[in-house]
Every structure is written in C-alpha cells, then in structure tokens.
Amino acid sequence: MSETVFTRQPHLSPLSDAERVEILQDPGFGKVFTDHMVSIDWTWSEDGGAWHDARVEPYGPLQLDPAAAVLHYGQEIFEGLKAYRHADGSVWTFRPEANAARLNRSAERLALPQLPEEMFLASLRAQLEADQAWVPTGEGQSLYLRPFMFAAEAFLGVRPARQVRYMVIASPAGNYFGGELKPVTIWVSRDLARAGKGGTGAAKTGGNYAASLLPQLQAAEKGADQVVFLDETHDDSIEELGGMNVFFVYEDGRLVTPELTGTILEGVTRSSILQLGRDMGMSVEERRVTLAEWAEGVRTGAITEVFACGTAAVVTPIGRLLDGDDVIESTGGTEVAMKIRAELEGIQIGMVEDRHGWMHRLV
Ligand SMILES: *Cc1c(COP(=O)(O)O)cnc(C)c1O
C-alpha cells in the first residue's frame, strides 16, 4: 500500500513562541490545542468505499451539518496516545500499532470503516510534522494525541453512515489529575453501568463515556475522584474505572488485573504493565477479582497496592474505596505502582532501554 499523501495548509497566524512556551509551562489536560489538525474523509461506495482528501489544516471549528449522524446516534470512536520528546530532540510515540489495531476493533463494533495502519501512523506523523514545537520537555509532560472517527453524513435514517471523517487533534499534557501525584479515592457504582454484555464496553467510543458521566457525578458527590464499575452479569467482579484499567498487587508478588470479558476496554497501558510485571519477575494473572476479594485482601494485608492505569494518567495509586457506607482504606502502599510507572515512563521518554520495541519515532 502506498504512503498516504497529505495536503498541507499551514496556519497563517500560529501562536507565537512566547505564548506557546507560556502554555507549555502548565498545560493541564485537554484544555489547549495545537495549531493544526489532521483530517481524512471516507466515502461509501458499492465496492466498499475509500479514504480520500488527507489534509493538515489550521486547527479550528468544523462545519458540520446539523443532521450529521454522530450528533444523533453517537456513531464515533476515538483513541488516545502520547508523543514524547527525547533528549536528542526527536519525538516518539508508544505502541501506536496497538492503538491502530484497537481503533479498527472499535470501528468494527461501531460499523465504521477500517483505517489502514499505515494511514493511522502517517496521520500521527503529519500532525507532529506540523506541530512538533508543541511537544513539551518538562518532567511528566507530553503531547497528547487524540485520533477519532465519526459519522459525518447528514442522514437521520438509522444505518451506518456513508460519509465518515477521521481526524487527529493534539493537546499538550501535564499531570492528568493535576498537581502532585496523590492516591485517588474511588466510588463503586452499584446501580449504574458503563457497559453491558454484548454492548460496546470493549470499544473506545463516546457512548461509554456518556454512560459514565452520571455515576462519575455521583462519585464526586460522595467525595471520590473516580468511579469503579462492576460486572453486572457476574455480581461483584471489578471491571474498570470510567477511563482506566485496574491492577492489584499482592504481598506474594502477584500482579492481578480483571480479565477481558467484552465489557472491559483493553488498555495499551494495561497490556504493557502485564509485560513489565513479568519482566520484573512478578507472576501476572488476568482473572475476575471481586469487591469482596478487594476488601478482604486489604483487611488481611494480602493486597498491598491497588492502582489504576491508562495513557492519560499513566499509573495512579488508589488510596481508598467507597462502597455505599463502607470505606475500604488501602494499605497506602505505592511502591510497586511507582516502580512500574517509572519503568514505563522511562521507556517512553527514552531513558530506559526499549527492550520490547515499543517506541515509534514520529519526527
Ligand atoms: C482508553 C481507555 C482505557 C485505557 O487505555 P490505554 O490504552 O491504556 O490508554 C481504559 N478504559 C477505558 C474505558 C478507556 O476508554
């Protein structure tokens, strides 16, 4: 397959160096966007449809028909990965092939077209070629890349859209939860779920996030930072947070994460941590973990750490669990979580050997 060619329309008045440097001091998360964006359109045809009009343009609002199917039926998917500046100035991303594959698994479930891996990788390169000055250099900082695909066709009938757009936008990122890394409090959603059997839980799609917002609000009312969802069909098994997977560290050196059941999103961070755990000589398990096991494990000391993981927040220790009126205080341990975090971030920023070939140079 030939390399995707992008037409390039540079921004005529990009942010000044001084303004950009000011923003990169403390970018927060998802608040500021770079000067450019990437788009590729897809149009259906009898013999399968095709991607066309790949372009890099100044970042700005879209002109979208009010009948665009995404606004009505939520046919959309997204990805999230980061670009890291290495000491020699080069810019790299982490396991983008895994994101490309997941985008296509999500696309299949949402009846959106497949995007060739080459096109996905070329779109990230095109974004970075235009905006490489936006990759911050501060500790823990990166440029968050947000590829996404949505139904752009103006049509209110219910069927997969015949006009689809794939885009990439980018946003400089610091610490996801803001400020110092401190253990987060989690609230168990007993009544509301983000996903169900046969649904879209394993796809990275906006609808799952929409379903998580009310429980997230309830969590916040209880004083928690995040909500944890349970497997509705298997009573008290832990699934994941609204946008992060969960790990348990056992006193005897086991590293356990809930198995993929079709309702859990398969995180790239999750699978990387399973590998890093093995590398560190831990025995890793993917299996059901019930709330009762969590409570009991913390009480007896069998579970020494619980942490959440995902691209945005990397690895974040979970300090306490609120379940109705019950409070499960963790042991407060963060040693393994921090060790894994340091290893992962070390690989990503080019300070630890990339022994699994995970890094991919963009510019
Ligand atoms: C994106 C996402 C994750 C984390 O995936 P990573 O590839 O590690 O960033 C976990 N859960 C949900 C629901 C997600 O959307």
The ligand as an SDF file (V2000), in Angstrom:
LIG
                    3D

 15 15  0  0  0  0  0  0  0  0999 V2000
   -8.7290    4.4050   26.8360 C   0  0  0  0  0  0  0  0  0  0  0  0
   -9.3250    3.6500   27.9640 C   0  0  0  0  0  0  0  0  0  0  0  0
   -8.5520    2.9440   28.8950 C   0  0  0  0  0  0  0  0  0  0  0  0
   -7.0450    2.9720   28.8950 C   0  0  0  0  0  0  0  0  0  0  0  0
   -6.4740    2.5490   27.7090 O   0  0  0  0  0  0  0  0  0  0  0  0
   -4.9670    2.9550   27.3540 P   0  0  0  0  0  0  0  0  0  0  0  0
   -4.7470    2.3710   26.0100 O   0  0  0  0  0  0  0  0  0  0  0  0
   -4.1240    2.3520   28.3930 O   0  0  0  0  0  0  0  0  0  0  0  0
   -4.9140    4.4350   27.3880 O   0  0  0  0  0  0  0  0  0  0  0  0
   -9.2020    2.2040   29.8680 C   0  0  0  0  0  0  0  0  0  0  0  0
  -10.5520    2.1950   29.9550 N   0  0  0  0  0  0  0  0  0  0  0  0
  -11.3210    2.8700   29.0850 C   0  0  0  0  0  0  0  0  0  0  0  0
  -12.7860    2.7990   29.2300 C   0  0  0  0  0  0  0  0  0  0  0  0
  -10.7350    3.6120   28.0670 C   0  0  0  0  0  0  0  0  0  0  0  0
  -11.5130    4.2910   27.2190 O   0  0  0  0  0  0  0  0  0  0  0  0
  1  2  1  0
  2  3  1  0
  2 14  2  0
  3  4  1  0
  3 10  2  0
  4  5  1  0
  5  6  1  0
  6  7  2  0
  6  8  1  0
  6  9  1  0
 10 11  1  0
 11 12  2  0
 12 13  1  0
 12 14  1  0
 14 15  1  0
M  END
$$$$
